[in-house]
Amino acid sequence: MRTPYYLYDLKLLDKTLQQLVFESNNYKIHYAIKANTDIRINKIIASYGLGADCVSGNEIKHALKCGFKAESIVFAGVGKTDQEIEIGLNNDISCFNVESIQEIEVINSIAKKMNKLARIAIRVNPNVDVDTHQYIKTGVNENKFGISIENLIDAVSQIDLCRCVELVGLHFHIGSQITNFRNFEFLAKKVNYILDYLYNEGVDIEHVNLGGGLGIDYENPQQNSFPDFHNYFNVFRDNLKISSHQKVHFELGRSIVGQCGDLVTTVLYVKEGASKKFAIVDAGMTELLRPALYGAKHSIEKCLPINLKKEKYDIVGPICESSDSFRKGYIIERLSRGDQLRIKSVGAYGQVMVSSYNLRDNPKVFYQNEGVSNDYPLKQTIVMN
Ligand SMILES: Cc1ncc(COP(=O)(O)O)c(C=O)c1O
């Protein structure tokens, strides 16, 4: 099979979804489609009754095509175009998560023209900092996302003035790949404060959407192939104070699909540099952008590790950019030309960011069969697209 290719383990996806459904109990979960838009994966997620969190008109159309119900689709994003708002209204989606006061006016005027009533949630920027890479923090004042607490009452007043929008919820999303649960505790406490504040101003809220952000274990994917859904939801059960009529929503992406994907690549060359050894592989930042974009570190395994002697390599791609590097000083069984490697935990924000930079071909996608063990080499795979 020609590498590089994405290889998904749908059995692991199923198990992850079963745990998620069990642990989330009466919370409503929307899958953040942006994490992985593979049709087969999205259909499986929809079959578990999850809603969809979309960030573009095309994602809304895609979610509908994959079986997500319009009444459980939410639409977020700081820069929704008029056409995208029309797509949301035409399909009677559950909610627009609005990110500015001007957006409220625009949705109202488009809804008026279409003779629709838009359900909206205000995305609040709660100014809660998190322990993650600065490019994937979204809930502090310097980020472009959401409406600040200082402008919240103005946003509510604007909604009151508009006849074709109704306020149904509050929305928060403070960042991604968060593994320090204290961050979520702070969020829950900040949300309590905001709900109290609005209640005292006479504003009652139907649902609170706490976004996504639950991180996965990139360093030890085999030992921790499931995220800690149990303790994650318990943070909110223990700290969030909501009334019995209020519903709690989440929008998880990475934690659902992150561990179910590998990127399989072949070593093209091994070369001795002045101070280090390079293993040059046939996958690059065009197939997996995360390391170049955020310095993300994925665990890498050698298929068929017969030569148990370990050595240190910089594992790099073929693209003409120095940032095209997967791991620096990585210790792995000795590598030779032709060896296959699996870059682990690429199910989220992997395939969706594939580009054709350097006029590269797009990687193929395979699904590990139900009957196939995790032993290398792979014996059976099904080509889907
Ligand atoms: C608004 C919103 N909700 C949910 C998510 C999903 O986050 P994660 O994949 O970390 O769960 C994102 C991702 O950036 C997002 O921007």
The ligand as a Gaussian input file, in Angstrom:
#p B3LYP/6-31G(d) Opt

LIG

0 1
 C      -16.255000      26.770000      19.238000
 C      -15.556000      25.459000      19.364000
 N      -16.199000      24.448000      19.969000
 C      -15.621000      23.245000      20.099000
 C      -14.341000      23.003000      19.629000
 C      -13.756000      21.627000      19.804000
 O      -12.671000      21.639000      20.632000
 P      -11.911000      20.277000      21.009000
 O      -11.580000      19.608000      19.735000
 O      -10.736000      20.728000      21.760000
 O      -12.860000      19.473000      21.863000
 C      -13.639000      24.030000      19.024000
 C      -12.254000      23.809000      18.571000
 O      -11.448000      24.634000      18.410000
 C      -14.266000      25.305000      18.871000
 O      -13.640000      26.327000      18.281000

